Amino acid sequence: MSVITFAKEMKRFAVFYFLLILFNPFCCTNNKSNPEAASIHVDSKSHILLTENNSSSLAQDSSYTQGVTAVDLNGDYFPEIFATNSWTNDKNFFYLNDNGTFKKDARFSFVNDRLNANGACWGDFTRNGQLDLAVANVNNAPNQVFVALGDTFIKKDLPQNDAINNWTYGMTWVDATNSGFLDLYAVNYKNQPNVFYKNINGQLIESPNHVLSIGAHSSLNAVWSDLDNNGFLDVIISGENRNYIFKNLGGYKFEQLTDSPIVEAGTFSYGCSVGDYNNDGAMDLFFTNWDSPNHLYRNTGNWQFEKVTDAGLSDLPSKTEGSCWGDFDNDGWIDLAVSNDGANYLYRNFSGQYFELTPLSGFTDTSINSNALIFFDSNRSGFLDLYVANGGNQKNQFFNNGGNENNWVKVHLKGRKSNSSAIGSKVLVCTKSTKQTQEVSTQSGGGCGGQKPLTLHFGLGQSEKIDSIRIHWSSGKVQSMYNLHSKQLIEVLEID
């Protein structure tokens, strides 16, 4: 069932087959930051966890790399890397992951195109159990979907109302109506309208008159997140002149919100990273801006967002493109990596109260033009590594994580009534020290596009036991499990 091999599919899910998992509406009801979090182990030398690995195949190639994805394609939970190249008519990069060792692979059609690609994302829009790839192209080239069929991909150009003018930066799969079928959203630059494709029984149908398609926005990226915890994914659009936010009302109906502080005009935003940095159960937003300060907005509920100015994040103008949340030290609080045209930033999160700029050789002391970047666990060590896409014919970079004493857990969801990729589903992990919330998403950061693994990673600090894990599927189902050990990968199949 996989592009590479899905023969192990049923065997894998038999290991953790949760058809008999209990429901409990009281699991994780109090999801506020816990004062006991101060007891989480803090490694005073956490900045040396990440070390640049120049010998990896991931660090041998250079072009003008824009977007990057880290998604497991063969069911072994060692994520493959796909990176797009733009402006130079170079081929894209694809690396197979063989138990933590990467091998460059040029077999597939999405590698051999030279269409100046930017954003990319994976999701099973055909519901055949295999991940399909959407790629955004500029220079008036058509956008493309590569449909997985057995051990190959079938390339299909996406129809667009204006077939002559096409300048797309970002692409996102999303189940906008919780139907179980993934829709697709393309955001266009050059003052062109964005394009929303509805998935009608496995067919992508352009909807030029949809509220998300009309109007010219000069957009660069879009990210979907359930910002009001009502079960529907809302959309945040980053652009050249201002940002936009649309509230999902269900049934393909959206309401544009114009009075939110995040839509302020005058900023050139490359993208937005979504994450619950203070563990209060609400998704917060970090915007990457070009030639102006980056902005962190705390979600205080009821569609209220408060700009955070005292958290230790730089308030100086930067030429910033990419960002990504990830708990690289596994202390239970997601950290933040930021890519710039110049020295990059690595911010360590202290209990959701403030961030500390952490030095990382080859990353925070560089003058390289960095674009998208992602946290991902390349070798299933339980610790997040870092991949950085660079432009200007500079080599891309890979940073290994040596780990510490902190614990972790990974949760991988497979939908049944929900879309099979579980995109839009939400997971709450509760220990005595923290209560963390994450969403399964196809866009993980600013810049022209990044996608972290669909398998969610949670740092647990010194907690060896997990009190509960609660899953809010995009279908509306809720599934819970209790008293689990740390340091394991838990596969969860949605119950009927």
Salt bridges, closest charged atoms under 4 A:
GLU9 OE1 - ARG12 NH2 2.59
GLU9 OE2 - LYS414 NZ 3.35
ASP61 OD1 - LYS104 NZ 3.02
ASP98 OD2 - LYS103 NZ 3.25
ASP105 OD2 - ARG107 NE 2.80
ASP113 OD1 - LYS155 NZ 3.38
ASP226 OD2 - LYS426 NZ 3.67
GLU264 OE2 - HIS295 ND1 3.42
GLU264 OE2 - LYS307 NZ 3.34
ASP291 OD1 - LYS319 NZ 2.88
GLU306 OE1 - ARG298 NH1 3.10
ASP329 OD2 - ARG348 NE 2.73
ASP377 OD2 - LYS410 NZ 3.16
GLU439 OE2 - LYS426 NZ 3.73
GLU491 OE2 - ARG12 NH1 2.73
ASP496 OD2 - ARG416 NH1 2.99
